[in-house]
Amino acid sequence: MSSPPASESRKGSNSVQVRRYNERVVLEALQRLGQASKAELARSANLTPQAVAAIVDHLEEVGLVRHEGKRVGQVGQPSTLYAPAPDGAFSIGLHIGRRAFDAVLVDFTGKTLRIETCEYEFPEPKAVADLAGAYVQTFRASLPPALRERIVGVGVAMPYFMDSWTKELGMPRSITEAWESFDFAKALTHHISLPLFFENDASGAATAELVYGRGRETRDFIYLFIATFIGGGLIINGNLETGPHGNSAAFGPYPVTPSLLSTVPPPKGPFEILLRRASIYVLTHHLRENGVPIRRAFELEAMGEKAEPFLGEWIADCADALAQAIVGAIAVVDVDGIVIDGILPPAILQRTVEAVSQRFGEIVPEGLVAPRIEVGTIGPQAAAIGAAILPLYAMFAPDSGTLVKAKAPGSGRINLQTYILAQ
């Protein structure tokens, strides 16, 4: 069943047996509204004023809601306003990437309190698990003792197949074999006593954009994230659609024409795949082969003109491939927008998205409704921030069962549009 439009609220029930559900409905409405009076919450949740008054008083008593002053200037008595309490709950998000590890700590309003990044040449599984445990301990210790028990869980975003595409990175066989035999989830449980929630890294990034970014205004969009390898996500009617195998909108294997870059070898088959044209590893390889010393994408920000003309060559080649992929995707799925984010410096990402938009306009065939092509709003930590959403949703959203299924591939649909954390 599809979720209600963003303008509608989830409908509650006044039955005593579903009091906890109604508490979640009220919390959801308050998160979406940012601040509201009890009367406004009653209308939003479709509950009686008496029921909402009792629920809000209880939520305030347990520390999830707080007073935000009064609204004056209206007819009648000033209305007391309520808002989510920032220290009502906390969540930790971890992103295990192929080149870097990101960790974030967020509060109940969605504000990021801490961000930590650690780069590595290759992700050795045991070392990554140890790193995850160390960051969780550090984040817990950073909170006052009275608040540490309010961390509701740890979300983990990572590629479903860490041992795939290793040839492109030159990953040693010892690392790939280690991932094949290593039970990463079990290793994390030895380090982390909090509940764990897992999601694909690109889906995690798409989740962050859905909840905190373009998803506030667009309910149907395709999300593309340019990282070491390109990935993506599909948002339909405010839901993250992951498919029966958790692989919807993966985009990496999408067939496109061969690259025109001199540093990219010709494909072995009749077509190239998007991953080998629109990924950061292709960019850094192209620059190094042309005498530009670079290891990571963020170094481009300080290079300026030193990266040209080779950066421009990659942008043109990447944009052409992405435009082809977008045409193919919208021929199958009707969406309002295309959101492109990644680990590129903001100015270079903006330049790339503009090139994609221009190239798309040149090749889009008749019979298709052209979506808006926009820059993402989250940036390099999108996957980690998306991971941090998972425990909060599971704990406080009205229908947590939908999301809990996303602990493993094959989750199908994640309805997050109805749980918008106020900034």
N, C-alpha and C positions, 0 to 999 in steps of 0.2 A: 504494500500500500504506500502511495507517495506521501511525502510530508506536506503539511499545510504551507500556504504561501507565507513569506516572511512577515507580511502585514498581519497575519492571523496569529493568535497565541495557541498554545496547546491547551486543550480543554481538560479541566480538572473534574474531580468528583467530590461530593461532600460526605461520602460514606466514611464512617469511622474506620472501617477495615483498610482503607487506602490512604490513611493520614500521611504516611511517609511519602507516598507517591505525590500527594498534593503539596507537601513541603518542597519537593523537587520542582514541581510545576511553578510554584511561587518563586523559588530561587532562580529558575530559568528566566522567568519574566523579569525579575530584578536585574539579572545579568544583562539581559537584552536592552532594558530601558536605561540602565546606568544608575538612575535614582528615581524613586517613585513614592507616592503616598500609598497608604493601605487601600484607599478607594480605587486608585489607578490599578493597583495589583489585582484587586478583586475583579475589575472589568477585564483585565488582560488574561487572567487565569480562568475566568468564567466560574468563579467561586463566590459564595456569599460573603458580604463584608465581615460578618461575625467569624466565619471560618478563617478568612485571611488574617484578621486581627489576632486570632489565637496563634496562627502559624508564625506570623512575623514576630510576635512577642517571644515565641519559643526559639526561633532562629536567632533573635538578638541575644537571648539568654545563653545560648551555646556558642556565641561568638562568630556566627556566619554573616550576620547583618548588623549594621550600626546606624545610628542617627546621622543625618546629613543636614541638620538645620530645619528651617521652616520656609514654606513658600508663602510669600505675602503678596498683597496687591490684587487679590481676588475677592469675590463676594463671600462673606461668611468668615468663619474662624480660619486662621492660617493653618495650612496642612503640614503635618510633620513628614519630612522626607526621609526615606531609608535607602541605603546602598549596600552592596556587598562589602564585607569587612576584608580589607587586604590580607590581614593576618589570620583570616578564618581557616585557610587551608593553603598548602604549598604543594608543588609538584616539581619533579626533576625530569628533564628530557635529555637523552643521550643519543648522539648520532655517531655511529661507527661507519666511517667512510673508508674508501680504499687508499686515501692519502692523508686523512686527518680525522681527528676525533673532536667532537664538539659536545659540551655539556652546558645546560642552562638550568637555572632555578627560577621558577615563577611563583607569584603569589595568587591569591584567589581572584583578583581582578584581571589577571593575565599579564601583569607587569613583570618584566624580566629583571630579576634582582642581581643575578650573577651570570656571566658568560665566560667559559674557559675553552681554549682551543689548544690541542696538541697535535703537531704534525709528525709523521713518520714516513719512512721510505716505503715500507710494506706493513700491512696489518697482521702481525703475528698474533694468533688468536688468544693464547694465554696472556701475553703482555697486554692486549686490549682489554681482556676481562679484568686483569689486575688494575688497569688504569680506570676502568669504569667504577670499580669498587672504591678506589682512592678518591675519585671526584665526588661520589655520593657521600662518603664520610666527611670530606671537606665542606661540602654544602650543608650537611646537617650541623656540623660544628659551627658554621657561620651564623646560624640562627640562635637566638637566646634559648636557654634550656627549656623554658616553658612552651616554646613554639615548635620544638623539634618533633614532637609527637603529632603535629598537624601536617606533616608531609604524608600525603595520601598514597603515593606510589611513584614508580619510576617507569617512564616510557622509553622504549628503545627503538630507534629507527635505523635500519641497516639494509643493505642489499640482500634479497632473498638468496642470491647465489654469489657469495663472496668469491668463490673459486672460478667464476666465469670471466671471460675476456682477459685472462691473465697474460696472454701473449702480448697484447697491446701495451701493457705496463712493464713487461719484462719481469714479472713476478717469479721468483725462484720456485722450482717445483716443490721444495720443502715446505714453503708457505701454503701452497694449494693443497698439498697432502695433509697438512696440519688441519686446515679447515674442513676437509672431508671427514676426518676422524674425530674432530673436537666437538663436544656437546657444549656449545656456547651458552645456551640458556641455563644448563645445569651449573656451569662454572659461575655465572652471575649470581645464582642463588646462594652460592657459598660466600660471596662477598656482600650481598645486598639482602637484608631481611625484609625489605618493603615489597609490596605487590609489584609484579613486573608485567608490562604490556608491550607487545612487539608489533611492529608494522614495517612494511617496506619503506626505504628512505625517501623515494620519490613521492610515495603516497603520503608520508609524513609531511613533506614540504608542501604538497598540495593542500593538506589539512590546515596547515598554518595560514596559507593564503585564503582558504575558505573562511576560517574563523576570524582572522585578524585583518585581512587585506581586502582584495577585490571581491571576495565572497559576500561582503556586507552589501554590495550593490548589484552583483551579478550572480544569479542562481544557476546558470548553465554556462560552463566554460571548460576549455581544455587547458591544462597547465603543463608547461614545459620548464624543466630545470637543467640549465647547462652547467655541469660539473665535470669531474674527471671523465665520466661517461654521462651522456644525456639520459634523462628519465622524464617521466611525466605522470599525470593523473587526470582523471575524468570526473568532472562535477556536473551532475544532472539533478535539477530540481533541489539544489541544496544538499545533495548526497554525494559522498565520495564513492563512486562505483569502482570496486576493485575486481569484480568478476569471480568465477568459480575457482580460479587458481591464483587469485590475488595479483594478476598480471595485466589488468586492463590499462591501456594507455601507457605501456612500458616505453614505447617509441624507439628504443635503441635498435631493435632489429628491423625497423621500418625500411622498405626498399626505396632507394632513390638512385638517381643517375650517378655515374662515377665522378669523383672529385677532379677538379682542374688544377689542384695544387701539385707542384712538382715533387713534393716530399711525400705524397700519398701514393703507394703502389696501386696499380690497377686491380680491380676486383677479380677474383677467380671465376666468378659466375657472370650472369648477364646484367647484374645490378650491384650497386654498393648498398651498404646499410647506413642508416642515419648516424649511428654511433661513431662510424669512421669518418664522418664529415663535420659533425656539430658537437664535438666534445673538446674539453680543455686539453686532454692529452695530445690531440691532433694539433692544437694551436701551439703548445709549448714545443712540440717536436719540430713543427715548421719553423719556428723562430730559431731554435738551436741549430738546425741544419743550415740556416742562413746566417749564422754567425752572431746571433743575438743570445747572450747568456741568460737563461731564465730557468727556474725550477717550478715556480708556483704562479698562478694567475694573478695574485695580488701584487706581485712585483711590477706588473705593467703600469700601475698608477704612477710610479716614480720614473718610468722610462721615457715617457713622452714620445717625442719624434724618433728616438733611438730605435723604437720597435717597428718603424715604418720602412718600406712599404709593406712589409710582410704581415703585420697585423691587419692592415686593410685587405690584403689578399685573402686571409683566413675569414674575415668578417663577410666578404662577398661570397665566398664558397659556402660558409656556414649558412648564410641567409638564403641562398638558393636552395640548399637541401631542406632547411626548415620550411620554406614556402611550399615545396613539393609535398612534404609530410602534412602540412596543414590543409592543403587542397584535398589530399586523399582522405584525411580524417573527417573533414566537414561534409564530404560527399556521403559519408556513412552516418555521422552523428551531427544533428543540428544543434549548434550552440550559439550563444550571443557573443562570446568573447574568447580570445586566446591570450593567456597570461604567460609571459616568459620571464623567468628569474634565473639566478645562478650565482656563481662565485666570482664572476668578473667584477672589476671595479665599476662603480655606478655609471661613470661617463662612457665607458666602453660598452657596458651592457645596453645603455640607452642607444648608443650608435648602432649596435647590432640589431636591436629590435626595430629601429627605424629602417634599417636595410632589409629586414625580413618583411616589414609592411610594404615597402616599395616593391620588392621582388614579387610578393604575393599578388599585388595589384596588377603586375605585368602578366602573370600566368593564370590567374583564376579564370576558369571557364564559365560560360553562361550557364544559368540554371542553378547556381549556388548563391545563397545569401551570405555575403562577406561579413564575417564577425569582426568586432573591434580587436586590434592587436595591441596589447598594452604591456608595459613593464611591470613585473611583480613588485610587491611592496616590502617583502620580508628580508631578502638577501641571503648571504651565505649560511646563516644559522637557521634557515627555514625548517630543515628536517629535524633539528633538535627541538625547536619550539613546537613543531607539530607533534613530536613525541611527548612533550610535556602536557599536551592537551589530553592525551589518552587517559591517564589516571583521574583527572578532574572530571572528565565526561562520565567515566565509569562510576564514579562516586556520587556525582551530584545531578546528572541529567535525568529526566523523567524515565527514559527508556534505555537504561544502561545495557540491557541484553543485546541490543543491536550492535553496540561497539565491542562488547566482550568477545564476540565471535571473531573479531579482527586480531586475536592473538596469534593466529597462524594464517598462512596463505589459504585463500578460498573464502574470505570473509564476505564477499558479495557486495554489500552496501554498508556504508557508515553514514548515518544521518547526524551531521554536525551542524547544519544550518540552524537548527532550532536551539543550539546552545552557544550563543555568541557572548564571549567574555568581554565585559566592558573595559576599555583602556582607561 
